[in-house]
Amino acid sequence: MSESPKQTLPVLTGNNLLISIILNIGITAAQVVGGLVSGSLSLLSDALHNFSDVLSLIVSFIATKLSKQKASVDKTFGYKRAEILAAFINAFTLIIVAILLIIEAVKRFKVPEVIGSDLVIWLSILGIVANGLSVLLLKKDAKHNINMRSAYLHLLTDMLASVAVLIGGLLMKYFEWYWIDSVLTFLIALYLIWVGFDLLKTSTKMLMLFTPEAINLEDVVTTVNSLAKVRMLHHVHIWHLSDTEVHLEAHLDLEEDITTSEFNVLLGQIESLLYQEFSINHITIQPEYKKEDPKEIIVQD
């Protein structure tokens, strides 16, 4: 295996995640009590969402720590894929929570209940402040890491949900529109499904070792084939090992029966070219000369 220079990315310590976990435990406890006392389904739905946040943040925190573990003889890649798995779990829980909320919202809409709006208003404000702080803590890391992005999206959607609950509380207080509680819960749930599905799709593609969407495999082959002494790059696999590591494995049919040292020079050219053009930073090449094997770009193993 050959490894090209990596892009410099921020070091993820997990400290911001830990702060967010503590904040969300406090919010969840307050909103559960408040929802039961006030009778607000939207407040309880926000609490349920917050509880899912706590679980997802814990999963993300563990994944962040695991991803830093060194490789070993029985774990040759270490736990680098832990963060992708955490993102998948978080996205899946978002969708499950949303479905449960929709079911409850439909039931409550049919039989609206009088709700203690003052408590709803103050607890939703608490949720906005605490989740807003958590969102700010994770915003920077979310740009570079799918695991952090999944945690960030959980918190961002919960902050928006708290805003919706606040609006609903005000409408119930001043207009006695108690049905708005169920409507807002339904809308929050739809938004959770929309956000969760996109993240679920992305993490699933990574877990299934699909070719990264940003990379055109045929362009990669054309680029390598343009080099001197190269006849054909074939039997190609390109996948994400982690959010920041893209691997390429392929067979390289050569025009000449070159020496090992000559191949090392050619390999260096391929590494540099693929890293610069496609951000592929791990390359494994099997050199071949007049070998009788399938020469298609994609070969079913």
Long-range contacts (C-beta under 8 A, 24 or more apart in sequence): 1-282, 1-283, 1-284, 2-267, 2-271, 2-282, 2-283, 2-284, 2-285, 3-281, 3-282, 3-283, 4-271, 4-272, 4-274, 4-275, 4-280, 4-281, 4-282, 4-283, 5-275, 5-281, 6-244, 6-245, 6-281, 7-244, 7-279, 7-281, 9-144, 9-145, 9-244, 10-140, 10-141, 10-144, 12-64, 12-141, 12-145, 12-148, 13-64, 14-61, 14-64, 14-65, 16-137, 16-138, 16-141, 17-57, 17-60, 17-61, 17-64, 17-138, 17-148, 17-151, 18-61, 19-134, 19-137, 20-57, 20-134, 20-137, 20-138, 20-151, 20-155, 21-54, 21-57, 21-58, 21-61, 23-130, 23-131, 23-133, 23-134, 24-50, 24-53, 24-54, 24-57, 24-130, 24-131, 24-134, 24-155, 25-54, 26-130, 27-126, 27-127, 27-130, 27-131, 28-53, 28-54, 30-123, 30-126, 31-123, 31-127, 34-119, 34-120, 34-123, 37-116, 37-119, 38-115, 38-116, 38-117, 38-119, 38-120, 39-113, 39-114, 39-115, 39-116, 40-115, 40-116, 40-119, 40-120, 40-165, 40-169, 40-181, 41-104, 41-105, 41-108, 41-181, 41-182, 41-185, 42-120, 42-164, 42-165, 42-168, 42-181, 42-182, 42-184, 42-185, 42-188, 43-119, 43-120, 43-123, 43-124, 43-165, 45-101, 45-104, 45-105, 45-161, 45-185, 45-188, 45-189, 46-124, 46-127, 46-158, 46-161, 46-162, 46-165, 46-188, 48-97, 48-100, 48-101, 49-97, 49-101, 49-157, 49-158, 49-161, 49-188, 49-192, 50-127, 50-131, 50-158, 52-93, 52-94, 52-97, 52-154, 53-154, 53-155, 53-158, 55-93, 56-86, 56-89, 56-90, 56-93, 56-94, 56-150, 56-151, 56-154, 57-151, 57-154, 57-155, 59-86, 59-89, 59-90, 60-86, 60-90, 60-147, 60-148, 60-150, 60-151, 62-86, 63-147, 64-147, 64-148, 67-147, 67-242, 77-241, 80-241, 80-242, 80-245, 81-207, 81-241, 81-242, 82-147, 83-145, 83-146, 83-147, 83-242, 83-243, 84-146, 84-147, 84-203, 84-206, 84-207, 84-240, 84-242, 84-243, 85-203, 85-207, 86-147, 86-150, 87-146, 87-147, 87-149, 87-150, 87-199, 87-202, 87-203, 88-200, 88-203, 88-204, 88-207, 90-150, 90-151, 90-153, 90-154, 90-199, 91-150, 91-196, 91-197, 91-199, 91-200, 91-203, 92-196, 92-200, 93-196, 94-153, 94-154, 94-157, 94-192, 94-193, 94-195, 94-196, 94-199, 95-192, 95-193, 95-196, 95-197, 95-200, 97-189, 97-192, 98-188, 98-189, 98-190, 98-192, 98-193, 98-196, 99-189, 99-193, 101-185, 101-186, 101-188, 101-189, 101-192, 102-185, 102-186, 102-189, 102-190, 104-185, 105-182, 105-183, 105-185, 105-186, 105-189, 106-182, 106-186, 108-181, 108-182, 108-185, 109-179, 109-182, 109-183, 109-186, 112-178, 112-179, 112-181, 112-182, 113-178, 114-178, 115-172, 115-178, 115-181, 117-169, 117-170, 117-172, 117-173, 118-169, 118-173, 120-165, 120-166, 120-168, 120-169, 120-172, 121-166, 121-169, 121-170, 121-173, 124-162, 124-163, 124-165, 124-166, 124-169, 125-162, 125-166, 127-158, 127-159, 127-161, 127-162, 127-165, 128-159, 128-162, 128-163, 128-166, 131-155, 131-156, 131-158, 131-159, 131-162, 132-159, 135-159, 144-243, 144-244, 145-243, 145-244, 146-199, 146-202, 146-203, 146-206, 146-243, 147-243, 149-199, 150-199, 150-203, 153-195, 153-196, 153-199, 157-188, 157-191, 157-192, 157-195, 160-188, 160-191, 161-188, 161-191, 164-188, 206-239, 206-240, 206-243, 209-237, 209-239, 209-240, 210-239, 211-238, 211-239, 212-238, 212-239, 212-240, 212-246, 214-279, 215-246, 215-278, 215-280, 217-297, 217-298, 218-297, 219-278, 220-248, 220-274, 220-278, 220-280, 221-297, 223-273, 223-274, 223-277, 223-278, 224-252, 224-270, 224-273, 224-274, 227-266, 227-269, 227-270, 227-273, 229-254, 229-255, 229-256, 229-258, 229-262, 229-266, 230-254, 230-255, 230-266, 231-255, 232-295, 233-297, 234-294, 234-295, 234-296, 234-297, 234-299, 235-286, 235-293, 235-294, 235-296, 235-297, 235-298, 235-299, 236-297, 236-298, 238-280, 241-282, 245-281, 245-282, 246-278, 246-279, 246-280, 246-281, 246-282, 247-280, 247-282, 247-283, 247-284, 248-274, 248-280, 248-282, 248-283, 248-284, 249-283, 249-284, 250-284, 250-285, 250-286, 251-285, 251-286, 251-288, 251-293, 252-285, 252-286, 252-287, 252-288, 253-288, 253-289, 253-291, 253-295, 254-287, 254-288, 254-289, 256-289, 257-289, 257-290, 258-289, 263-287
